[in-house]
Amino acid sequence: MLELVVYLIVNEDRIGCSSPQTCKEICGNEASCTDIAYPLIVIELIPRGLRGLMLACMIAALMTSLTSIFNSSSTIFTIDIWQRFRARALQLELLIVG
């Protein structure tokens, strides 16, 4: 954690811009360069093997989020839409549709 703080202090001009002109030169955005802060730290501070592990963790987190969204969408479709058209649908049919 201390290394991260030192890195942010040393590279303050690249991550935390002092003026809009500086930000425009570094990252192409006048507001701030916060969008490049995390990737910059990962690329320059973390060793290669841990970069791959970091990428795998981020993909796993994305997959779990997408899975929950798909599950919720399936439930909404089955309960709110399918049962309106097929009021007497059996539980097996709802399971297959969902």
CORJO-V6920 format. One record per residue. N is the residue number from 0. RES is the residue in three letters. SS is DSSP state (2 for helix, 1 for strand, 0 for the rest). PHI is phi in radians with two decimals (none if undefined). Layout:
BEGIN
N_RES_SS_PHI / N_RES_SS_PHI
END
This chain:
BEGIN
0_MET_0_none / 1_LEU_2_-1.12 / 2_GLU_2_-1.07 / 3_LEU_2_-1.12 / 4_VAL_2_-1.11 / 5_VAL_2_-1.10 / 6_TYR_2_-1.07 / 7_LEU_2_-1.14 / 8_ILE_2_-1.20 / 9_VAL_2_-1.17 / 10_ASN_0_-1.80 / 11_GLU_2_-1.07 / 12_ASP_2_-1.22 / 13_ARG_2_-1.57 / 14_ILE_2_-1.76 / 15_GLY_0_-1.86 / 16_CYS_0_-1.26 / 17_SER_0_-1.53 / 18_SER_0_-2.49 / 19_PRO_2_-1.05 / 20_GLN_2_-1.16 / 21_THR_2_-1.10 / 22_CYS_2_-1.08 / 23_LYS_2_-1.08 / 24_GLU_2_-1.24 / 25_ILE_2_-1.37 / 26_CYS_2_-2.11 / 27_GLY_0_1.45 / 28_ASN_0_-2.22 / 29_GLU_0_-1.32 / 30_ALA_0_-1.23 / 31_SER_0_-2.94 / 32_CYS_0_-1.89 / 33_THR_2_-1.16 / 34_ASP_2_-1.19 / 35_ILE_2_-1.73 / 36_ALA_2_-1.12 / 37_TYR_2_-1.14 / 38_PRO_2_-1.05 / 39_LEU_2_-1.11 / 40_ILE_2_-1.14 / 41_VAL_2_-1.12 / 42_ILE_2_-1.23 / 43_GLU_2_-1.65 / 44_LEU_2_-1.89 / 45_ILE_0_-1.61 / 46_PRO_0_-1.14 / 47_ARG_2_-1.00 / 48_GLY_2_-1.07 / 49_LEU_2_-1.26 / 50_ARG_2_-1.09 / 51_GLY_2_-1.11 / 52_LEU_2_-1.11 / 53_MET_2_-1.09 / 54_LEU_2_-1.11 / 55_ALA_2_-1.09 / 56_CYS_2_-1.14 / 57_MET_2_-1.18 / 58_ILE_2_-1.17 / 59_ALA_2_-1.10 / 60_ALA_2_-1.12 / 61_LEU_2_-1.10 / 62_MET_2_-1.11 / 63_THR_2_-1.17 / 64_SER_2_-1.14 / 65_LEU_2_-1.14 / 66_THR_2_-1.07 / 67_SER_2_-1.17 / 68_ILE_2_-1.14 / 69_PHE_2_-1.11 / 70_ASN_2_-1.11 / 71_SER_2_-1.12 / 72_SER_2_-1.10 / 73_SER_2_-1.12 / 74_THR_2_-1.13 / 75_ILE_2_-1.07 / 76_PHE_2_-1.10 / 77_THR_2_-1.15 / 78_ILE_2_-1.36 / 79_ASP_2_-1.50 / 80_ILE_2_-1.85 / 81_TRP_2_-1.10 / 82_GLN_2_-1.23 / 83_ARG_2_-1.24 / 84_PHE_2_-1.48 / 85_ARG_0_-2.17 / 86_ALA_0_-1.14 / 87_ARG_0_-1.77 / 88_ALA_0_-1.16 / 89_LEU_0_-1.31 / 90_GLN_2_-1.08 / 91_LEU_2_-1.12 / 92_GLU_2_-1.12 / 93_LEU_2_-1.11 / 94_LEU_2_-1.13 / 95_ILE_2_-1.20 / 96_VAL_2_-1.16 / 97_GLY_0_-1.28
END
